[in-house]
């Protein structure tokens, strides 16, 4: 059992705050365990009676009946029998609740959804409501508007390296190798062999994530395009691309004709299911965003690697992806940086060039520039890695994260160097 302290602390802090707690994240990343076991155990330890914790797992057959919002509302209200006691309502995978026609009004367009159920429960003064969901669409602006700013999101991610290492039986280097190969899905801790882990991840991808996308968006004829797109994105993590470029890749390498609009739409589906995340480019000197191209990162490296049959384990791109995921998990705003500068070509003609900063990280009034590098042992390679950082004129922190184990140190340019394991294990690094 993983402690998931980061998320448990958030739930405890938001307990009884008069708002619905919405726990989101990709399926099988640990949302249900967090709510139904860890948080429930906390409530019980605080003296809450088990009969006052009402739980429903809507992705199971046992509770399938309550995917009807009217039945769901009826079931919960029947459990609330004492207005002098506090009740805690846990609804797992709330997106399974159907939208039905409202039978109580004449308007055929009137609908009842899970929003109506939750808003109704929140009016009961002795009820505290918690829901989980695996689709970010349930947090779209129109849904949040219907909640009338009465919802708090707790976003749950697969295990961080720090969480993974807490129960790992071995040294940090071995933990890093296993983590960048198999990722952070909690159930993997119960499996021992490569074959078992690979099968679990591939089955999870096919039977859960892809099936969810196909069924939710009613995709009938383009499942092959979905498959190929996931493979292409998995092969190109850390590379700049856009839907038009991807459409050309489909045509030239796969002999598949598909429009950039379709690709853009499918990428949106993957983002909604928390499979991938988009990082946009930011012009550091110009202080503006550059719309395209962008980078796409997988939210779990094990799923990405299993998608490619563990054939493309290039540590440089995987390390970059893992750093990105960890920065996002820490609640930071992360962009891909661009530094433009003027120089001259071999003929002495003035030209403008661009250098990349892997990540521009912001939180409040603080900023960090972070570069991911396998090694800086070679002086020429080191200069190449820090070229963009040296051209940034402000005084914010600049960090190079390397695969090699080393004690953190700072060079004459004020750039800090740190090993990947320590960077991922030390939450204070960016404080």
N, C-alpha and C positions, 0 to 999 in steps of 0.2 A: 504494500500500500504506500503510495507516494503522498507526502504531506500536503502538497499544493498550497503552501503557506501564503504565497502572494495573493491567490484568489480567495482563500478562506478568510484572510484578514479583511479583504474588501467586503465580503458578505457580512461578516460580523459587524463591521463599521456601519453598514447600511441597514442593519436589522431594525425593524419597526420605525422606519423613517417616513412612512406614509406614501412611499413610491413603490411601483412594481420593479422588482429586480429581474433583469433580463440577461441570462447567461448565454452567451453566444460562442460559436467556434465550430470548427469542422467536426464531423461525426467521428466518434471513437477517440476523441482527444482527452476525454476525462470529465466532461461536463456533468454527466449523470452521477458519477462517483463523488464528485465534488459536492453536489447538492444532496443526493439521497443517502450518502454515507458520511462524508466528512462533516458537512454542515449539520446534518441531522444528529450526529453524535455530539456535536458541540451544543446544540439546543437541549438534548437530553441531559448533558452534563450540567446545564444551567437550570435544570429543574422542570423543563417543559415535558409534559406527559406525552407518550407516544400517540395516544388517542387524539391529541391536539395537533398532530402533524398529518395533514391530508396529502397523500402522494398518488400521482397518476403518471404512468409511462405510456404515452400515446403511440409509441412505435412498436408496442407489443400487442399481440392478439387479445390478451386479457382485457385491455382497455380500449380496444378498437371501437366499441360502441360509443365511447365518449368523444370520438372525433366529430360527432354532431354537436354543435355548440349548445343547443338547447338541453341535450342529455348531459353534457359536461357541467353546465350551470346547475342543473337539478341535482346531480350527484354530489357536488361540492356543498351546496346549501343544505342538503339533508344531513351532512356530517357536522355542520355547525349547530350544535344543540344547546349551547350555554353561552349567553351573551356576556357573562362575567369572566369568561376565560379567553385567553389569547389563542388564536388558531393560525397555523402556518400552512399555506397551500403551496405544494410543489407540483408543477406540471412540466413533464419532460417532453421535449420535441413538439412544442406548441404549433409549429407550422403544419402538423398533420390535421389540425382542426379544419373542417370543411367550411366553405362559405355557402350558406343555404338561403333560400328565399324566406323572408319574414312572414310566417303564417298568421301573424296577429294584425296585419294591416292589409288594405286593399291594393296598395301599390305593388305591381309585379316586379318592379325594379328594386324594391327595398330588400336589403340583405342583412343577415346576422352572421357575424364573424367572431373569431377569438377575441378581438378587441372589445366587443360588447360584453363578453363574459368577464374579462379582466376588469374593465371599467366598473361593471356592476359589483364585483367582489370588493373592489377598492373603496366602495361606499359603505361597506360594513366595517364599523370602527374597530372591531376586535379581530381583524383578519390582516395578515401580512402575506403578500403574494410573490412567488418566485416562479419564473418560467425559463426553460432552456430552448434554444433553437439553433438549427444548423444552416440557416439561410439568411444572409444579411438583408434580404428584401423585407424581412419583418421589421427591420430598423430603418426603412427608407423614410424620407422626410414626411410623406403623407401619413404613415403609420405613427410616427412620433408626434405629429400634429394631433392625431386622434387621441393619443395618450395625454395631450395637453401638458406636455413637459412634466409628466408624472412618472417617467420611467428612467431607471439607472441601468446602464449596460456594464456588465462584467465580461470582458472578452477573455476567453480561455484559449491557450495555445497548447500544442503538443509539448512534451517535457522539454524544458531548457536543458542545456548541458549541465548546469549546476544541479538541477533536480535529478538528472540521469546519474550523475556522479555520486550523489548521496547514497545510493544503494548498489553502486557498481563494485564488483569484487575484483579489484585490480588497480593498477596505477593510472595516472592521468593520461599518459600517452595511449595506453590500451583503451581507455574510456573514449578518448577522442577518436580513435580509429573506428571503434564500434559505433559511435554516435554519428559520425559523418557517413557511415555506410548504411545504417538501419534507421536513423532518425529517432524521434521521440514519442512514438505512439506507446502509451503506457502498457498495453497488453503484451508487448514484445518482451517485457521483463520476465514473463512466465515461460518463454521459449528459449531453447538453448542452441539449436543448430542453425546453420545458414539456410538449409532447406526449409525448416519450419518458419523462420522469419520471412524468407522470401515469399513463400506461399501465402502467408498471412497478409503481407502487404499487397501482393498482386490481387488476391481475392478481394481485399478491402477496396482497392481501387476500382475493380470491375463491378463487383456486386453492390457496392454502396455508392461511391461518388458518381461514377458514370451513369449508373442506373437512375440515381436521384435526378441528375441533370436531364436525362432523356425523358423520364416520366413527368417531371415538374414542368418542362417546357414543351412537352408533346412533340418531340423530335422523332420523325418516322423514317425519313429517307437519307439523313445526313450523318448517321452514326459513324461512318467511316471517316468523315471530315473531323468529327470530334476526336476520334482516336489519333489521327495523324497530327492534329493541332497540339494535342497533349504531348506527343512524342517530340515535335519540333520545339515546343517551348521548353521541354525537359532538356533537350540537347543544347539549348542556347541560353541557359541561365547566365546572367552576367553580361549578355551581349545586347547592344541597342537594336531595337527592331520596331516595326509598326505593322498594322494590318495590311497595308499595301505591299510591304516587303514580304510578309508572310504569304500573301496570295501569290506572289511571284515564285516563292519557294515551292509552293504546292504545284504550280504549273511546270516548273523546270525540273524538279527532283522527283516528284510523285506522279506527274502527268494527271493531276486533278485540277479541274477548272472550278474555282470558287471565288466569289467576290469578296473584296476587302470589307464590305459592310457585314457580310455573314460572319467573317472571321472576328470582326470587332464585337459582334453580338455574342458569339460563342465564348470569347474571352471574358465578356461580362458575366456569362453564366458561371464560369469557373471562379471568378472573383466572388460572386454571390455565395458560392458554396465553400468559400474560404480555402480553395485548393491552391490558388496562386494570388499574388499581390503585385500590383503595378507600382514602380518607382519612377517618378517623372524627373526630368533634368532641370537643374537650377543654375543659372548664370551667376557665379559668385561675384564677379566684379560689376556686372550690369544689374545685379539684384532683381532678377526677373526670371520667371519660369519659361522653359522652352517646351512647347506642347508635344513635339514628336521629333525623333523617335524616343522610346522609353525602354526600361528594363522590366522584365517579369521574373519574379522569384517564386519558387515553390515553397509553400508554407510548412512542408515537412520533407526533409531530404530522403528519408527512407522510402516514402511514396514515389518521389522522383526517381530514385535509383532503381527501385523495383520496376517502375514503368519502362526503364531502359534495360531490364534484365541484368542490372549491375555491371553493364559493359563500359559505361563512361564515368569512371570515378576519378575525374580530374580534380585533384585536391584544391587547386587554385580557385576554380569556379565554385566548388562546393563550400569552401571556406568563406568566400564572399557571401554566398547565400545564407549561411548559418549566422554570420555576423549581422546581416540585415534582419533576419528573423529575431535575433536576440535584442537588437535595438528597438524594434517595434514592440516586442513583448515588454520592454521596460517602460513603455508609454511615451517614447520619443517620436518626434516627427522626423522622418528620414527621406532625403532626396538624393539623387545622383548629381554630383557637382561638375560644372564645366568652368574652366578658367581660360579665358581668351587673352592672347598677348600678341604684340607686333614683333616681327623679326624680319630677316632678309633671306632670300634664297641664294643659291650659288652664284647667281648673276648680279647680286646686290639689289635686287628689286624687293620693295617692301611687300610683305605678305602677312596675313593674320592667321594664327594657328590656335588650336584648341587642345588643352590638356584636361584629363579627367581626374576628378576626385571621386573615389568610390562612393563616399557617403558624406553628405552635409547634414548634420544632426542638430536639431533645435529642441530646446525645452525652455519655455519662458524667455528670459533674456540671455540665456546661455547658448553657446554654439560650439560644436566640435567638428573638426574635419578629420575623417578617418580613412586611411588607406589600408587595404588588405594585400599582404605580400607573403609568398611562400618563404622567401629567404632574402636577407640583406647582406649575406656574407661577402658577396662580390661587390667591391666599391662602385663599379660601373652600374650594376643592377640597382644598388641602393640609390644612386643619383637619379636613375630613371624613375624609381618609385616615388621619390619625394619632389620631383621637378614641379608638379602642380602645386604642392603644398608651399614650396618656397616662393611661388609667385602670388600667393594670397597676401594682400597687404595688411589685413587686420590682425589683432592680437589674440584672437580666440585660439583655444587649444588645438594642436595638430598631433595626430596619433597615427603610428604605423603598427598594425597588428600582424605579427609574423607567425609562421607555423613552428619555427624553432623555439625551444625552451630557452629563455634568457631572463635575467633580472631586468626590470624596467630601468631604462636610462634615457637621458635627454642629450641631444647633440647641440652643437653651437648655434643651430638655427632655431632652437627651442622646440624641436620635434621630439616627441616621446616615442620610444619603441617598447613593445610589450609582446609577450608570447600569447598565443591564442587561448590556451587553457586558462591562464590567469585572467585574461580579459573577460572570458565568459563566466568565470567563477566569482569575480570580485564586482559586486554591485556598486561599490563605491568609486570605481575607476572614473566614471563620468560625473562625479559629484565634487 
